Amino acid sequence: MTKMTTIPENYNNIRAEIVELLKAARSTAARNVNSIMTATYWEIGRRIVQSEQQGEARAEYGQQLVEQLAKDLSKQFGRGFGNANLWKMRAFCLAWPDERILSTLSRESGNPSSVNDLRTLSLSTSRLANQFPLPWSAYVRLLSVKNPEARSFYETEALRSGWSVRQLDRQIGSQFYERIALSQNKAAMLQKAESAEPADLVTPEEAIKDPFVLEFLDLKDEYSESDLEEALIQHLTDFLLELGDDFAFIGRQRRLRIDDNWFRIDLTFFHRRLRCLVIADLKVGKFSYADAGQMHMYLNYAREHWMKPGENPPVGLILCAEKGAAEAHYALDNLPNKVLAAEYQTVLPDEKLIAEELDRSRRELEKRASTSRSQRESSNLDPAGERND
């Protein structure tokens, strides 16, 4: 017997209103986290600059100060407070000097004489947050613009036109400031720049998962872009571990930062017999030379930052899961000699074997997904074959 339910006639309106409410709340939460984070980082930078000014040998004192802070803060608050980030906070304060920020706060308080008080007292983070309307990742991108006039222009346009971080990055990368300076029709260029491309849009979920935000909140960053990719990675993990006891699992979705760009490595193993890291990266598509270049970048990073004394250089495994044409490729070009390369090729699992398992896993997962969809559709039918909508 089918259970009958009564749904209000205006249900769709109610649902639409709640959806918009949740979307707005998530966007507001992402903005608030970013504003507080940016204000905090500016204040950290200000403290570093002030402390340097009190030191006798400023350059040496500043170096030692940042190194010690990086060590202590990273231990207590996680990986977002290393040397590179602290130097960036210092640069942020110098590029947005306290005279500019504090004078604005003073005008807002209606008391110009309060500037001196603000210099000596800890600034209210909530008040400071209002001075930095862009997300921290946008200010990091702006710091890469060395020309102060150009930096100010991009900041102004990002605020005026509501640019996302991706849009800001695209405009800086295309030298928009230099192009508009040479243009005879600046108004038309500015108007065109207000329009976002599909790739520029950043959802509230993506804003919250911004690596800078995750570091600030000391949250884990372990998520995949699709259920298929997630399932394939899990299957490949199990498959490689089942090949024998040579593969020791280290981690999934390991994040690394190169300059101001973030990357995620799908799987990281340690091969006991070869005594080296094995870095596996999954591409749901066809193999390209860009994939090989990216893997070599990962290997160079791993050799410099993750390799321990006595270990051999890391090896890369590029897995391409294009439908009907799975491929697996080892990256061995970083090895110091041909003998070691030959040993790697002898000991590591055959590429063809891994590609076949990748293809088999994909077909099995797609079959399961198809069966699941059919079952859901069947459950929406009553015994007479009519939908219960």
SEDRENDREN-372533 format. One record per residue (C-alpha): residue in one letter; chain; x, z, y; residue number from 1. Coordinates in Angstrom, 3 decimals, padded with zeros to 6 digits. Example, Ala and Ser with C-alpha at 12.3 -4.5 7.8 and 13.67 -1.06 7.14 Angstrom:
% residues 2
<A; A; <012.300; 007.800; -004.500>; 1>
<S; A; <013.670; 007.140; -001.060>; 2>
END
This chain:
% residues 389
<M; A; <000.000; 000.000; 000.000>; 1>
<T; A; <001.423; -001.067; 003.327>; 2>
<K; A; <001.549; 001.633; 005.966>; 3>
<M; A; <-000.113; 000.455; 009.152>; 4>
<T; A; <001.370; 001.386; 012.503>; 5>
<T; A; <-000.011; 000.997; 015.979>; 6>
<I; A; <002.388; -000.285; 018.600>; 7>
<P; A; <001.354; -000.131; 022.276>; 8>
<E; A; <000.634; -003.483; 023.879>; 9>
<N; A; <003.255; -002.793; 026.535>; 10>
<Y; A; <005.945; -001.897; 023.956>; 11>
<N; A; <008.180; -004.838; 024.926>; 12>
<N; A; <008.161; -003.693; 028.559>; 13>
<I; A; <009.005; -000.116; 027.538>; 14>
<R; A; <011.857; -001.286; 025.303>; 15>
<A; A; <013.223; -003.622; 027.991>; 16>
<E; A; <013.228; -000.803; 030.561>; 17>
<I; A; <015.066; 001.551; 028.178>; 18>
<V; A; <017.613; -001.149; 027.315>; 19>
<E; A; <018.345; -001.723; 031.017>; 20>
<L; A; <018.562; 002.042; 031.573>; 21>
<L; A; <021.145; 002.405; 028.791>; 22>
<K; A; <023.151; -000.590; 030.010>; 23>
<A; A; <023.225; 000.825; 033.542>; 24>
<A; A; <024.221; 004.273; 032.256>; 25>
<R; A; <027.083; 002.837; 030.193>; 26>
<S; A; <028.334; 000.789; 033.133>; 27>
<T; A; <028.205; 003.845; 035.382>; 28>
<A; A; <030.041; 005.960; 032.789>; 29>
<A; A; <032.790; 003.343; 032.487>; 30>
<R; A; <033.185; 003.152; 036.289>; 31>
<N; A; <033.289; 006.932; 036.643>; 32>
<V; A; <035.932; 007.353; 033.949>; 33>
<N; A; <038.045; 004.624; 035.540>; 34>
<S; A; <037.689; 006.072; 039.050>; 35>
<I; A; <038.701; 009.574; 037.974>; 36>
<M; A; <041.579; 008.216; 035.894>; 37>
<T; A; <042.880; 006.073; 038.768>; 38>
<A; A; <042.639; 008.954; 041.259>; 39>
<T; A; <044.458; 011.243; 038.832>; 40>
<Y; A; <047.251; 008.717; 038.296>; 41>
<W; A; <047.649; 008.253; 042.059>; 42>
<E; A; <047.923; 012.022; 042.490>; 43>
<I; A; <050.488; 012.232; 039.666>; 44>
<G; A; <052.483; 009.499; 041.399>; 45>
<R; A; <052.247; 011.393; 044.700>; 46>
<R; A; <053.595; 014.565; 043.080>; 47>
<I; A; <056.540; 012.641; 041.628>; 48>
<V; A; <057.347; 011.012; 044.989>; 49>
<Q; A; <057.094; 014.328; 046.828>; 50>
<S; A; <059.369; 016.027; 044.308>; 51>
<E; A; <061.927; 013.217; 044.610>; 52>
<Q; A; <062.037; 013.622; 048.369>; 53>
<Q; A; <063.056; 017.234; 047.917>; 54>
<G; A; <065.938; 016.342; 045.593>; 55>
<E; A; <069.453; 015.895; 046.924>; 56>
<A; A; <070.448; 012.833; 044.865>; 57>
<R; A; <067.047; 011.173; 044.857>; 58>
<A; A; <067.631; 008.330; 042.402>; 59>
<E; A; <069.252; 010.504; 039.736>; 60>
<Y; A; <066.833; 013.357; 040.333>; 61>
<G; A; <063.823; 011.023; 040.046>; 62>
<Q; A; <065.107; 009.535; 036.798>; 63>
<Q; A; <065.610; 012.955; 035.212>; 64>
<L; A; <062.261; 014.195; 036.500>; 65>
<V; A; <060.311; 011.272; 035.039>; 66>
<E; A; <062.131; 011.436; 031.699>; 67>
<Q; A; <061.405; 015.140; 031.306>; 68>
<L; A; <057.785; 014.736; 032.403>; 69>
<A; A; <057.306; 011.839; 029.982>; 70>
<K; A; <058.614; 013.938; 027.111>; 71>
<D; A; <056.482; 016.992; 027.918>; 72>
<L; A; <053.268; 015.200; 028.915>; 73>
<S; A; <053.363; 012.832; 025.927>; 74>
<K; A; <053.704; 015.816; 023.617>; 75>
<Q; A; <050.701; 017.545; 025.196>; 76>
<F; A; <048.408; 014.677; 026.247>; 77>
<G; A; <049.314; 011.730; 024.024>; 78>
<R; A; <050.936; 008.340; 024.399>; 79>
<G; A; <049.564; 007.415; 027.830>; 80>
<F; A; <052.222; 009.360; 029.718>; 81>
<G; A; <055.483; 007.750; 028.680>; 82>
<N; A; <058.282; 006.644; 030.998>; 83>
<A; A; <056.775; 003.246; 031.787>; 84>
<N; A; <053.373; 004.667; 032.726>; 85>
<L; A; <054.802; 007.428; 034.920>; 86>
<W; A; <056.958; 004.936; 036.818>; 87>
<K; A; <053.836; 002.818; 037.291>; 88>
<M; A; <051.965; 005.822; 038.738>; 89>
<R; A; <054.846; 006.401; 041.122>; 90>
<A; A; <054.794; 002.726; 042.155>; 91>
<F; A; <051.011; 002.958; 042.597>; 92>
<C; A; <051.360; 005.830; 045.080>; 93>
<L; A; <054.062; 003.966; 047.013>; 94>
<A; A; <051.985; 000.767; 047.173>; 95>
<W; A; <048.882; 002.709; 048.264>; 96>
<P; A; <050.664; 005.312; 050.443>; 97>
<D; A; <049.232; 008.745; 051.030>; 98>
<E; A; <048.975; 008.122; 054.788>; 99>
<R; A; <046.410; 005.426; 054.090>; 100>
<I; A; <044.465; 007.404; 051.469>; 101>
<L; A; <044.598; 010.784; 053.203>; 102>
<S; A; <043.623; 009.411; 056.604>; 103>
<T; A; <040.568; 007.796; 055.036>; 104>
<L; A; <039.617; 011.094; 053.414>; 105>
<S; A; <040.141; 012.844; 056.739>; 106>
<R; A; <037.806; 010.435; 058.559>; 107>
<E; A; <035.177; 010.923; 055.860>; 108>
<S; A; <035.392; 014.702; 056.279>; 109>
<G; A; <034.948; 014.354; 060.041>; 110>
<N; A; <038.012; 016.469; 060.726>; 111>
<P; A; <041.236; 014.567; 061.550>; 112>
<S; A; <043.233; 017.797; 061.590>; 113>
<S; A; <042.514; 018.318; 057.897>; 114>
<V; A; <045.163; 015.703; 056.979>; 115>
<N; A; <047.942; 018.302; 057.024>; 116>
<D; A; <045.890; 020.586; 054.800>; 117>
<L; A; <045.302; 017.752; 052.356>; 118>
<R; A; <049.040; 017.100; 052.155>; 119>
<T; A; <049.769; 020.612; 050.978>; 120>
<L; A; <046.721; 021.337; 048.855>; 121>
<S; A; <045.713; 019.725; 045.565>; 122>
<L; A; <043.395; 016.859; 046.387>; 123>
<S; A; <039.892; 016.878; 044.970>; 124>
<T; A; <039.823; 014.277; 042.205>; 125>
<S; A; <036.166; 013.508; 042.856>; 126>
<R; A; <036.882; 012.799; 046.537>; 127>
<L; A; <039.968; 010.768; 045.699>; 128>
<A; A; <038.049; 008.719; 043.136>; 129>
<N; A; <035.958; 007.194; 045.911>; 130>
<Q; A; <039.124; 005.693; 047.409>; 131>
<F; A; <039.836; 003.616; 044.292>; 132>
<P; A; <036.762; 001.498; 043.489>; 133>
<L; A; <038.639; -000.835; 041.142>; 134>
<P; A; <039.557; 000.133; 037.553>; 135>
<W; A; <043.094; 001.298; 036.822>; 136>
<S; A; <043.877; -001.894; 034.878>; 137>
<A; A; <043.102; -003.870; 038.059>; 138>
<Y; A; <045.573; -001.797; 040.098>; 139>
<V; A; <048.179; -002.272; 037.362>; 140>
<R; A; <047.672; -006.029; 037.693>; 141>
<L; A; <047.842; -005.805; 041.503>; 142>
<L; A; <051.162; -003.942; 041.260>; 143>
<S; A; <052.681; -007.064; 039.722>; 144>
<V; A; <052.023; -008.898; 043.016>; 145>
<K; A; <055.176; -008.203; 045.014>; 146>
<N; A; <053.977; -009.666; 048.330>; 147>
<P; A; <052.035; -006.845; 050.100>; 148>
<E; A; <049.860; -009.347; 052.022>; 149>
<A; A; <048.944; -011.176; 048.826>; 150>
<R; A; <048.259; -007.880; 047.043>; 151>
<S; A; <045.952; -006.748; 049.845>; 152>
<F; A; <044.169; -010.117; 049.774>; 153>
<Y; A; <043.510; -009.918; 046.038>; 154>
<E; A; <042.306; -006.325; 046.328>; 155>
<T; A; <039.921; -007.238; 049.158>; 156>
<E; A; <038.541; -010.271; 047.332>; 157>
<A; A; <038.146; -008.350; 044.081>; 158>
<L; A; <035.986; -005.817; 045.925>; 159>
<R; A; <034.091; -008.372; 048.014>; 160>
<S; A; <033.321; -010.736; 045.150>; 161>
<G; A; <032.999; -008.148; 042.397>; 162>
<W; A; <035.782; -009.654; 040.284>; 163>
<S; A; <036.294; -008.237; 036.823>; 164>
<V; A; <039.850; -007.433; 035.724>; 165>
<R; A; <039.936; -010.708; 033.799>; 166>
<Q; A; <038.793; -012.637; 036.851>; 167>
<L; A; <041.413; -010.902; 038.992>; 168>
<D; A; <044.091; -011.718; 036.422>; 169>
<R; A; <043.014; -015.366; 036.371>; 170>
<Q; A; <043.081; -015.673; 040.163>; 171>
<I; A; <046.523; -014.073; 040.431>; 172>
<G; A; <047.822; -016.218; 037.598>; 173>
<S; A; <046.556; -019.386; 039.305>; 174>
<Q; A; <048.221; -018.342; 042.613>; 175>
<F; A; <044.905; -018.295; 044.449>; 176>
<Y; A; <046.444; -016.624; 047.516>; 177>
<E; A; <049.084; -019.334; 047.918>; 178>
<R; A; <046.573; -022.120; 047.254>; 179>
<I; A; <044.041; -020.857; 049.775>; 180>
<A; A; <046.774; -020.501; 052.413>; 181>
<L; A; <047.414; -024.247; 052.090>; 182>
<S; A; <043.760; -025.248; 051.845>; 183>
<Q; A; <041.903; -026.982; 054.695>; 184>
<N; A; <038.591; -025.562; 053.483>; 185>
<K; A; <039.197; -021.877; 052.848>; 186>
<A; A; <035.499; -020.898; 053.011>; 187>
<A; A; <034.624; -023.258; 050.171>; 188>
<M; A; <037.451; -021.910; 048.012>; 189>
<L; A; <036.395; -018.307; 048.647>; 190>
<Q; A; <032.799; -019.141; 047.785>; 191>
<K; A; <033.839; -020.883; 044.574>; 192>
<A; A; <036.033; -017.919; 043.597>; 193>
<E; A; <032.967; -015.649; 043.628>; 194>
<S; A; <031.632; -017.385; 040.512>; 195>
<A; A; <032.763; -015.873; 037.244>; 196>
<E; A; <033.574; -017.889; 034.148>; 197>
<P; A; <032.110; -016.764; 030.793>; 198>
<A; A; <035.485; -015.405; 029.680>; 199>
<D; A; <035.715; -013.225; 032.832>; 200>
<L; A; <032.815; -010.957; 031.935>; 201>
<V; A; <033.634; -007.440; 030.707>; 202>
<T; A; <030.898; -005.499; 028.909>; 203>
<P; A; <030.526; -001.718; 029.318>; 204>
<E; A; <031.696; -001.338; 025.700>; 205>
<E; A; <034.859; -003.315; 026.466>; 206>
<A; A; <035.431; -001.283; 029.631>; 207>
<I; A; <035.258; 001.968; 027.683>; 208>
<K; A; <037.573; 000.527; 024.998>; 209>
<D; A; <040.133; -000.535; 027.608>; 210>
<P; A; <043.455; 000.714; 026.165>; 211>
<F; A; <044.268; 002.467; 029.458>; 212>
<V; A; <040.998; 004.440; 029.236>; 213>
<L; A; <041.561; 005.289; 025.577>; 214>
<E; A; <045.038; 006.566; 026.401>; 215>
<F; A; <043.754; 008.654; 029.314>; 216>
<L; A; <041.068; 010.260; 027.120>; 217>
<D; A; <043.488; 010.488; 024.148>; 218>
<L; A; <041.030; 008.671; 021.892>; 219>
<K; A; <041.820; 006.633; 018.798>; 220>
<D; A; <041.705; 002.868; 019.138>; 221>
<E; A; <040.648; 001.590; 015.740>; 222>
<Y; A; <038.018; -001.120; 015.900>; 223>
<S; A; <037.763; -004.776; 014.956>; 224>
<E; A; <036.097; -007.645; 016.747>; 225>
<S; A; <033.811; -008.543; 013.829>; 226>
<D; A; <032.418; -007.118; 010.607>; 227>
<L; A; <033.951; -010.023; 008.684>; 228>
<E; A; <037.441; -009.311; 010.039>; 229>
<E; A; <037.048; -005.600; 009.343>; 230>
<A; A; <035.938; -006.243; 005.769>; 231>
<L; A; <038.706; -008.786; 005.135>; 232>
<I; A; <041.356; -006.369; 006.374>; 233>
<Q; A; <040.020; -003.665; 004.050>; 234>
<H; A; <040.027; -006.048; 001.080>; 235>
<L; A; <043.577; -007.225; 001.841>; 236>
<T; A; <044.771; -003.633; 002.158>; 237>
<D; A; <043.404; -002.811; -001.282>; 238>
<F; A; <044.777; -006.061; -002.739>; 239>
<L; A; <048.337; -005.537; -001.494>; 240>
<L; A; <048.370; -001.933; -002.652>; 241>
<E; A; <047.173; -003.022; -006.088>; 242>
<L; A; <050.112; -005.434; -006.487>; 243>
<G; A; <052.374; -002.533; -007.402>; 244>
<D; A; <053.942; 000.539; -005.874>; 245>
<D; A; <056.271; -001.425; -003.567>; 246>
<F; A; <053.779; -001.499; -000.687>; 247>
<A; A; <053.289; 001.813; 001.117>; 248>
<F; A; <050.397; 001.744; 003.616>; 249>
<I; A; <051.258; 002.885; 007.154>; 250>
<G; A; <048.336; 001.978; 009.386>; 251>
<R; A; <045.625; -000.378; 010.631>; 252>
<Q; A; <045.013; -001.799; 014.091>; 253>
<R; A; <048.280; -000.359; 015.353>; 254>
<R; A; <048.433; -000.880; 019.089>; 255>
<L; A; <051.491; -001.873; 021.071>; 256>
<R; A; <052.106; -002.635; 024.712>; 257>
<I; A; <054.440; -005.330; 026.013>; 258>
<D; A; <054.718; -005.302; 029.809>; 259>
<D; A; <051.074; -004.856; 030.861>; 260>
<N; A; <049.577; -006.694; 027.893>; 261>
<W; A; <048.079; -004.963; 024.866>; 262>
<F; A; <048.176; -006.191; 021.282>; 263>
<R; A; <046.881; -004.887; 017.955>; 264>
<I; A; <048.576; -005.401; 014.618>; 265>
<D; A; <046.012; -005.528; 011.838>; 266>
<L; A; <048.053; -003.988; 009.005>; 267>
<T; A; <051.423; -002.283; 008.736>; 268>
<F; A; <053.125; -001.507; 005.407>; 269>
<F; A; <056.537; -000.311; 004.311>; 270>
<H; A; <058.059; -002.175; 001.373>; 271>
<R; A; <059.996; 000.338; -000.714>; 272>
<R; A; <062.248; -002.066; -002.605>; 273>
<L; A; <063.140; -004.177; 000.452>; 274>
<R; A; <063.287; -001.096; 002.687>; 275>
<C; A; <061.536; -002.830; 005.561>; 276>
<L; A; <058.287; -002.862; 007.507>; 277>
<V; A; <055.764; -005.563; 006.620>; 278>
<I; A; <053.533; -006.511; 009.536>; 279>
<A; A; <050.358; -008.402; 008.581>; 280>
<D; A; <048.201; -010.137; 011.170>; 281>
<L; A; <044.837; -011.725; 010.347>; 282>
<K; A; <043.514; -014.795; 012.164>; 283>
<V; A; <039.918; -015.826; 011.454>; 284>
<G; A; <040.730; -019.488; 012.014>; 285>
<K; A; <043.341; -022.188; 011.488>; 286>
<F; A; <047.077; -021.431; 011.614>; 287>
<S; A; <048.817; -022.496; 014.838>; 288>
<Y; A; <052.320; -022.340; 016.269>; 289>
<A; A; <050.997; -019.785; 018.777>; 290>
<D; A; <050.312; -017.447; 015.838>; 291>
<A; A; <053.914; -017.808; 014.699>; 292>
<G; A; <055.192; -017.117; 018.225>; 293>
<Q; A; <053.041; -014.010; 018.496>; 294>
<M; A; <054.258; -012.738; 015.132>; 295>
<H; A; <057.891; -013.159; 016.178>; 296>
<M; A; <057.111; -011.133; 019.293>; 297>
<Y; A; <055.640; -008.391; 017.062>; 298>
<L; A; <058.746; -008.466; 014.835>; 299>
<N; A; <061.099; -008.191; 017.803>; 300>
<Y; A; <059.099; -005.223; 019.101>; 301>
<A; A; <059.015; -003.549; 015.674>; 302>
<R; A; <062.767; -004.076; 015.195>; 303>
<E; A; <063.483; -002.438; 018.550>; 304>
<H; A; <060.945; 000.398; 018.538>; 305>
<W; A; <059.766; 001.099; 014.966>; 306>
<M; A; <062.712; 000.294; 012.695>; 307>
<K; A; <064.660; 003.369; 011.542>; 308>
<P; A; <068.366; 003.676; 010.645>; 309>
<G; A; <069.159; 002.245; 007.230>; 310>
<E; A; <066.120; -000.044; 007.136>; 311>
<N; A; <066.200; -003.827; 006.904>; 312>
<P; A; <064.612; -005.973; 009.632>; 313>
<P; A; <060.803; -006.196; 009.455>; 314>
<V; A; <059.038; -009.184; 007.947>; 315>
<G; A; <055.787; -010.708; 009.167>; 316>
<L; A; <052.817; -011.963; 007.159>; 317>
<I; A; <050.390; -014.245; 009.007>; 318>
<L; A; <047.016; -014.561; 007.274>; 319>
<C; A; <044.662; -017.332; 008.371>; 320>
<A; A; <041.125; -017.063; 007.024>; 321>
<E; A; <039.652; -020.390; 008.132>; 322>
<K; A; <036.581; -021.143; 006.030>; 323>
<G; A; <037.602; -023.120; 002.967>; 324>
<A; A; <041.281; -023.293; 003.972>; 325>
<A; A; <042.878; -019.852; 003.769>; 326>
<E; A; <046.632; -019.730; 004.383>; 327>
<A; A; <049.410; -017.132; 004.283>; 328>
<H; A; <052.813; -017.529; 005.926>; 329>
<Y; A; <055.828; -015.232; 005.943>; 330>
<A; A; <057.918; -015.028; 009.107>; 331>
<L; A; <061.537; -014.620; 007.975>; 332>
<D; A; <063.417; -016.241; 010.859>; 333>
<N; A; <064.446; -012.868; 012.290>; 334>
<L; A; <066.572; -011.967; 009.264>; 335>
<P; A; <070.346; -011.787; 009.880>; 336>
<N; A; <071.462; -013.910; 006.894>; 337>
<K; A; <070.246; -016.328; 004.233>; 338>
<V; A; <071.022; -013.957; 001.366>; 339>
<L; A; <068.608; -011.361; 002.724>; 340>
<A; A; <065.992; -014.059; 003.369>; 341>
<A; A; <066.318; -015.240; -000.223>; 342>
<E; A; <065.881; -011.674; -001.488>; 343>
<Y; A; <062.753; -011.243; 000.602>; 344>
<Q; A; <061.277; -014.456; -000.801>; 345>
<T; A; <062.033; -013.322; -004.369>; 346>
<V; A; <060.531; -009.845; -004.044>; 347>
<L; A; <057.531; -010.409; -001.753>; 348>
<P; A; <054.206; -011.582; -003.271>; 349>
<D; A; <053.721; -015.338; -003.382>; 350>
<E; A; <052.024; -016.758; -000.274>; 351>
<K; A; <049.690; -018.884; -002.408>; 352>
<L; A; <048.508; -015.805; -004.322>; 353>
<I; A; <047.669; -013.978; -001.077>; 354>
<A; A; <045.896; -017.065; 000.351>; 355>
<E; A; <043.774; -017.392; -002.796>; 356>
<E; A; <042.772; -013.727; -002.588>; 357>
<L; A; <041.949; -014.162; 001.100>; 358>
<D; A; <039.706; -017.147; 000.352>; 359>
<R; A; <038.063; -015.382; -002.598>; 360>
<S; A; <037.402; -012.275; -000.489>; 361>
<R; A; <035.853; -014.316; 002.293>; 362>
<R; A; <033.534; -016.176; -000.087>; 363>
<E; A; <032.471; -012.906; -001.713>; 364>
<L; A; <031.788; -011.255; 001.645>; 365>
<E; A; <029.750; -014.218; 002.880>; 366>
<K; A; <027.771; -014.197; -000.375>; 367>
<R; A; <026.994; -010.498; 000.090>; 368>
<A; A; <025.945; -011.077; 003.704>; 369>
<S; A; <023.637; -013.917; 002.640>; 370>
<T; A; <022.064; -011.756; -000.097>; 371>
<S; A; <021.578; -008.906; 002.362>; 372>
<R; A; <019.828; -011.200; 004.840>; 373>
<S; A; <017.506; -012.506; 002.111>; 374>
<Q; A; <016.614; -008.971; 001.069>; 375>
<R; A; <015.834; -007.971; 004.659>; 376>
<E; A; <013.620; -011.020; 005.106>; 377>
<S; A; <011.819; -010.270; 001.828>; 378>
<S; A; <011.174; -006.671; 002.902>; 379>
<N; A; <009.328; -007.975; 005.967>; 380>
<L; A; <006.768; -009.758; 003.757>; 381>
<D; A; <003.612; -008.133; 002.329>; 382>
<P; A; <002.557; -008.734; -001.307>; 383>
<A; A; <000.630; -011.836; -000.250>; 384>
<G; A; <003.781; -013.319; 001.243>; 385>
<E; A; <002.795; -012.686; 004.883>; 386>
<R; A; <005.021; -010.967; 007.423>; 387>
<N; A; <004.294; -007.374; 008.428>; 388>
<D; A; <005.099; -008.040; 012.075>; 389>
END
